[in-house]
Amino acid sequence: MRKLVLLSLVLCFSLVFSLPVFSKTFVTIGTGGVTGVYYPTGGAISKMVNSKADEYGIKATVESTGGSVYNINAVLAGNLAFGICQSDRQYQAVHGLAEWKKRGPQEDLRSVFSIHPESVTLVASVASGIKSPEDLKGKRVNLGNPGSGQLQNSKDVLSAFGMTPEDVQAAYVKAVEAPGLLQDERLDAFFYTVGHPAGNIKEATSGRIKVRIVPVDGEPIEKLIEKKPYYAIGKIDMANYPMAANADAGMVPSLGVKATFVTRASLDEDIVYAITKEVFENFEQFKSLHPAYSVLSKKDMLMGLSAPLHKGAVKYYKEAGLLEYVNPDLY
């Protein structure tokens, strides 16, 4: 009897240890406010990866965050696996500028790909009389929350027109809060760097208070782009905002950057490879997930990067014949 029990135990242990062990790696993607484009972008990427969870062993989740600066710092600290950030913020982190001036170049930051173009969008109430950035002086203006990419963009635009935040009644709240404050007549205007169409711009233009999207252009902006080459001329299609006071304006000029997908050097190569592959192998599906992606091409998604490419991304681009579109200094 003892031998029989012992044999049974041996067989049970053998069976248990012979079963395959399925484990998943959990990764979090840092995005932005839920009404912007970063959040659905992170959601789209995680959805694509999670559909192949059994194949890759990866489970992705999305976190709404304060934006670009927060995402870069959290990625570098290991609190996020990936983050979405503006291309200008990626450049500044890599070169030790702006928020990273005291800490120096962030050499562990790695780029994966670019995503959609983003325009520096200035929204103002009609009653405020703001028709140009020059008119912001003395007005109540939200420049963006600390940790967001738009805060530096707002400061750059003010500087281009000879102003500082002290020349306006500056607010520093999140983009998601700004439309409500504008409609409550507690703000005259707000900046938001975002891909279009954007939920909170639709919210701002659809309320009781009539608002317009203000052109951000002219010689001061041309000089700004010359000085800071990560900026480029952009346009906002007013067909996206039929309730705006200037809905018939066609394309409103502005300046823009790109949203980019970043990680850190130490993140596992297989994880970065899998996520890069899923986005590019299902490119048309990815483009269909948000109107802001409609203008994308695979070549576009390899432009506007300044951090070195992660080796997992390089592996995929080499396999797919896409490495020719990448700046060779980045790999």
C-alpha positions, 0 to 999 in steps of 0.5 A: 500500500505504501508503495502504491501511494508513493507511486501515485505521488510520483506520477502526480508530481510528474504530471504537474511539472510536465504541464506547460507554464504560460506566463505573460509579460505585462507592459504599460503604455503612458498616454495623455488626457482621455480626450486627446489623441494619445489615449486612443493611440495607446489603446489602439496599440494595446488592442493589437498586441493583446489580440496576439497575447498567446503568441507573444506572451505580452499583455498591454495596458494603457495609462492616462498621464500628464503627457510628454515630459511625464511619460519620458521620465516614467519610461526612463525610471522604469515605471512605464514600458512605453510612452507617447511624447511629442517629437520636440520633447524627445529631442530636448530629452536626448540633448539635455534641454528644457526640463532636462537641462540640469540632468543632462542628456537622457542617453537611455531614451530609445525611439520606436516609431513616430505616429500622427502629426500634431498642431499647436492649436490656439482656441479663443472665445470670440468675445475675447477679441483674440484673432492672433497670438499677439492679442493674448497679452493680458488675457486669461490663457491656459498654457498647459499643465506641468509635464505636458508637451504643450506647455513648452509649445505655448511658451515658444509661441509667446516668445516668438511674439515677444511675450513671456507667461508673465505677459498673460494671465497664465493658467496651467491646467490639464487640456481636459479641463480647459474647454469647460473653463472657456465655456464657463468664461473663466478663460479667454483662450487655451493652447493644446498641441494635439492631432485632429480631430480632437475631442476636447476641441470639439467640446470647446467649439460646441458650447454656449460660448462661441469660439474660434481656432486662431491662426498661429502663423506669420514671420514670428513663427517662420523664425521660430521654425528656423531656430527650432527645426523640430517644428514644422508648418502645420494646418488644422482642417476646420471641417472637423469643427463645424460648430466653431465660429470660423468653421468656414475658414478651410485650413487654419495655419499653425505649427506642429510636431509629431507624436512619437512612441518611446521606450528605454534601452533596457527594455527586452528586445522581444517586447519592442520587436513584437509591438513594432511588428504588430503596428506595421504588419497591420498598418491599414487596420491601425490607420482606421482606428482614429481619423488623425492617422488617415494621413500616415504612411510607413515612411512617415512613421520613421520620420521626426525621431531624435533618440536612437532606435531601440534594437527591437525596432531595428530588428523589425525594420531590417526584416521589413526593408524599412531601415532605409527610411530611418536616419542612419545616425539613429541605429 
